[in-house]
Amino acid sequence: MLTVLLAVAAAFANAAGSVLQRAGARKQRQGSDLDVGALKGLVKTPVWVAGVVVMLTGLVLQAAALATGPIVLIQPIMVSELAFTLVLSGLAFRTRLRARDWVAAVGMAAAVGLLLFALAPGGGDARSVSALEWLLGCAVTVACVGMLFVAGRRDETTHSAALLGTAAGLWFGFTAVLMAGVTAALTADGVHGLFTAWQTYAMLVAGPAGFFLLQTALRAGRLVAAQPGLVLANPLVALGWGLVVFGEHVRGGPWIALELVAAGALAGCTVLLAGSPLLRDEDPARQPA
């Protein structure tokens, strides 16, 4: 229960930070490019700075969740950040949510709950993973992200944003995996383990790389094309690492059918939410039905 509460709080904090940063960016926006001058203006905007602080709080809450529970449990809950963002955007920007938005947000929450109930994840220990397992897992993940990135950059059609969004989603899931390694070292050896774990320094590289991938995906096309892959690839990475590398377990047999139904519902609700004008800073009243 503590793990679930921490993960939900982390998702909410990430969503709140995103909305606050968008509110601050609205006051400074002069164009579509984030240049040095625009960044200086954002840093001087209290709302935007508050958004960064809140998002960092979400990162701490996510790390605390990873220290208390399996990654297969935590990352699917983090998907609910999209629903929180939609609802908070409506409140912050005083825009009324449409019936479709409410159905998608409630449906996403129900789908996440059903998926976790069907999976019933547990077990696993990042501290027991060997160096060879870490190396192979990292190599496979980075290779998958690299292939999607190259394919997205070469693709000049509407598929480009989808490919790059999926690459960014995989990378953010990989960052959560590294965070799990950091929290495991911190739990085992205290502050000394934090500075001796190689995952700590890998995260210093993964963070900026993830930001670059995200910006590339968002600039490649419409958000509705990039967002589904960005959101759904994250828990897939967690599932793969949790089961194959960390030794976590989920229910199989007849439960697989229910897991597939929940995953399908989650994907459908994600696509609906990604198409909401609220997530694109647009006026829903001007959008066609």
Backbone hydrogen bonds, N-H to C=O, Kabsch-Sander energy under -0.5 kcal/mol:
donor,donor_aa,acceptor,acceptor_aa,energy
5,L,1,M,-2.5
6,L,2,L,-2.5
7,A,3,T,-2.3
8,V,4,V,-2.6
9,A,5,L,-2.4
10,A,6,L,-2.2
11,A,7,A,-2.4
12,F,8,V,-2.5
13,A,9,A,-2.4
14,N,10,A,-2.4
15,A,11,A,-2.1
16,A,12,F,-2.9
17,G,13,A,-2.7
18,S,14,N,-2.1
19,V,15,A,-2.3
20,L,16,A,-2.4
21,Q,17,G,-2.3
22,R,18,S,-2.1
23,A,19,V,-2.4
24,G,20,L,-2.2
25,A,21,Q,-2.5
26,R,22,R,-1.8
27,K,23,A,-0.8
27,K,24,G,-0.6
28,Q,24,G,-0.7
28,Q,25,A,-0.5
29,R,25,A,-1.9
35,D,33,D,-1.2
39,L,35,D,-2.2
40,K,36,V,-2.3
41,G,37,G,-1.8
42,L,38,A,-2.0
43,V,39,L,-2.3
44,K,40,K,-1.1
45,T,42,L,-1.9
49,V,45,T,-2.2
50,A,46,P,-2.5
51,G,47,V,-1.8
52,V,48,W,-1.8
53,V,49,V,-2.2
54,V,50,A,-2.5
55,M,51,G,-2.2
56,L,52,V,-2.2
57,T,53,V,-2.0
58,G,54,V,-2.0
59,L,55,M,-1.7
60,V,56,L,-1.9
61,L,57,T,-2.4
62,Q,58,G,-2.3
63,A,59,L,-2.2
64,A,60,V,-2.2
65,A,61,L,-2.1
66,L,62,Q,-2.4
67,A,63,A,-1.3
68,T,64,A,-0.6
68,T,65,A,-1.1
69,G,65,A,-1.3
73,L,70,P,-0.9
74,I,70,P,-1.5
75,Q,71,I,-2.2
77,I,73,L,-0.7
78,M,74,I,-1.5
79,V,75,Q,-0.7
79,V,76,P,-0.8
80,S,77,I,-1.7
81,E,78,M,-1.7
82,L,79,V,-1.8
84,F,80,S,-2.3
85,T,81,E,-2.5
86,L,82,L,-1.8
87,V,83,A,-2.2
88,L,84,F,-2.8
89,S,85,T,-2.2
90,G,86,L,-1.8
91,L,87,V,-1.7
92,A,88,L,-3.0
93,F,89,S,-2.5
94,R,91,L,-0.5
95,T,90,G,-2.0
102,W,98,R,-2.0
103,V,99,A,-2.5
104,A,100,R,-2.3
105,A,101,D,-2.6
106,V,102,W,-2.8
107,G,103,V,-2.5
108,M,104,A,-2.2
109,A,105,A,-1.9
110,A,106,V,-2.4
111,A,107,G,-2.6
112,V,108,M,-2.6
113,G,109,A,-2.1
114,L,110,A,-2.5
115,L,111,A,-2.5
116,L,112,V,-2.4
117,F,113,G,-2.1
118,A,114,L,-2.4
119,L,115,L,-2.6
120,A,116,L,-2.8
122,G,249,H,-1.6
124,G,247,G,-0.6
125,D,246,F,-1.9
128,S,125,D,-1.4
129,V,126,A,-1.1
134,W,130,S,-2.2
135,L,131,A,-2.4
136,L,132,L,-2.7
137,G,133,E,-2.5
138,C,134,W,-2.6
139,A,135,L,-2.4
140,V,136,L,-2.5
141,T,137,G,-2.2
142,V,138,C,-2.8
143,A,139,A,-2.1
144,C,140,V,-2.2
145,V,141,T,-2.4
146,G,142,V,-2.7
147,M,143,A,-2.4
148,L,144,C,-2.1
149,F,145,V,-2.5
150,V,146,G,-2.5
151,A,147,M,-2.4
152,G,148,L,-2.5
153,R,149,F,-2.3
154,R,150,V,-1.9
155,D,151,A,-1.8
160,S,157,T,-1.4
162,A,158,T,-0.6
163,L,159,H,-2.4
164,L,160,S,-2.5
165,G,161,A,-2.5
166,T,162,A,-2.1
167,A,163,L,-2.0
168,A,164,L,-2.3
169,G,165,G,-2.4
170,L,166,T,-2.5
171,W,167,A,-2.0
172,F,168,A,-2.4
173,G,169,G,-2.0
174,F,170,L,-2.1
175,T,171,W,-2.3
176,A,172,F,-1.7
177,V,173,G,-1.6
178,L,174,F,-2.3
179,M,175,T,-2.2
180,A,176,A,-2.0
181,G,177,V,-1.7
182,V,178,L,-2.0
183,T,179,M,-2.8
184,A,180,A,-1.9
185,A,181,G,-1.9
186,L,182,V,-2.5
187,T,183,T,-2.4
188,A,184,A,-2.0
189,D,185,A,-2.7
190,G,186,L,-1.7
192,H,189,D,-0.7
193,G,189,D,-0.5
193,G,190,G,-0.5
194,L,190,G,-1.2
195,F,191,V,-1.4
196,T,192,H,-1.2
197,A,193,G,-1.5
200,T,197,A,-1.0
201,Y,197,A,-0.7
202,A,198,W,-1.9
203,M,199,Q,-2.0
204,L,200,T,-0.9
205,V,201,Y,-0.8
205,V,202,A,-0.6
206,A,202,A,-2.6
207,G,203,M,-2.5
209,A,205,V,-1.7
210,G,206,A,-2.5
211,F,207,G,-2.0
212,F,208,P,-2.3
213,L,209,A,-2.3
214,L,210,G,-2.5
215,Q,211,F,-2.5
216,T,212,F,-2.3
217,A,213,L,-2.3
218,L,214,L,-2.5
219,R,215,Q,-1.7
220,A,216,T,-0.7
220,A,217,A,-0.7
221,G,217,A,-0.6
225,A,222,R,-1.2
226,A,222,R,-1.4
227,Q,223,L,-3.2
230,L,226,A,-2.0
231,V,227,Q,-2.5
232,L,228,P,-2.9
233,A,229,G,-1.9
236,L,232,L,-1.0
237,V,233,A,-1.9
238,A,234,N,-1.8
239,L,235,P,-2.5
240,G,236,L,-2.4
241,W,237,V,-2.8
242,G,238,A,-2.8
243,L,239,L,-2.3
244,V,240,G,-2.4
245,V,240,G,-0.5
245,V,241,W,-1.7
246,F,241,W,-2.7
248,E,242,G,-3.4
249,H,122,G,-2.6
251,R,119,L,-2.3
255,W,252,G,-1.5
256,I,253,G,-1.8
257,A,254,P,-0.9
258,L,254,P,-0.8
259,E,255,W,-2.3
260,L,256,I,-2.3
261,V,257,A,-2.0
262,A,258,L,-2.5
263,A,259,E,-2.4
264,G,260,L,-2.5
265,A,261,V,-2.4
266,L,262,A,-2.3
267,A,263,A,-2.3
268,G,264,G,-2.4
269,C,265,A,-2.4
270,T,266,L,-2.0
271,V,267,A,-2.1
272,L,268,G,-2.0
273,L,269,C,-2.6
274,A,270,T,-2.5
275,G,271,V,-1.0
276,S,273,L,-1.8
279,L,276,S,-1.2
280,R,277,P,-1.5
281,D,278,L,-0.8
282,E,277,P,-2.5
286,R,283,D,-1.7
287,Q,284,P,-1.4
